[in-house]
Amino acid sequence: ILRQFQENVYVQYAFRGIRCGVLALILKAMWGMYKKCKKNVPAYIVMVAAFVLVAFVKLPVLWVIAGCAVFGIVTFFAMEKEGKK
């Protein structure tokens, strides 16, 4: 039954449409985060590195997200420490 469902032309078209919708939602979320985030060289480096690691190196997305979170936390505390001096 699953194979017939998977080979159904209408189901294939529906999933293509769903993929387009998901892509639009991801791009909207990405644009919103871009507008809110501070623009500086380290932020751009992390953005490009995350894209390359996921798109070309095929590193699991969760690892990249965790690495970006750690980078953000370390950067925040480093900037806080500099501000208190």
N, C-alpha and C positions, 0 to 999 in steps of 0.2 A: 504494500500500500504506500509506504514512504517513497519508494522508487518512482511509482506512478505519479505521486504528488510532486516530487522533485522535477520530473520530466514534463510536467504540465506547462504549456506555454504561458498561460495566464499567471500562474504562480511565479514563473521566472520574471515576467514583466513586473509583477507586484514587488518582488524583492529588489529589482533594479530601481524602482521608484523609491522604495524604503531606503536603499543605500544613498540615493541623492538627498533625501530628506535628512538622513543622519549626517551627511557631509555638511549640509547647510547649517545644522545645529552646532556642529563642531566649529565651523568657521565663525559663526556668530559668537560663540563662547570665547574663541580665541581673540576676536576683535575687541570684545568687551574687556578681557584681561589686558590686552595690549594698551588700551586707552587708559586704564587705571594704574598700570605699573610704571615705575620710574624708568626713564630711558637713560641708560648709561652703558658704557662699553661692556662691563661684566654681564649685564642683562642680555645684551645682544649675543655675546659669546655663548652664554648658557642656552639661549633660544636656538642658535644654529647647531650647537653641539647636541642638544636634545633631538632635534630633527634628524641630524645625520645618524645618531645612534639608533633611532627607531627605524628610519626609512632604509638605511643602507647596511648598517651593521646587524640589524635585526635583533637588537637587545630588547628584552621584554619591557613593555611600556611601564609596568609597575616599578621596575628597577630604576628607570629613567626618572619617573615621578619622585621616587624616594630620594634619588641623588639630587634632584633639583630642590627638594624640600630641605635637605641637609645643607646644601649650598646657601639657600635663602636664610636659614637660621644662623649659620656661621657668619654670613655677611651682615645680618642685622646686629648680632652681638659685637662684631668688629667695628661697625659704624657707631654703635652706642658707646663703646669703649673710647673711640677717638673723640666723640662729642663731649665726654666727661673730662677730658684732659684740659 
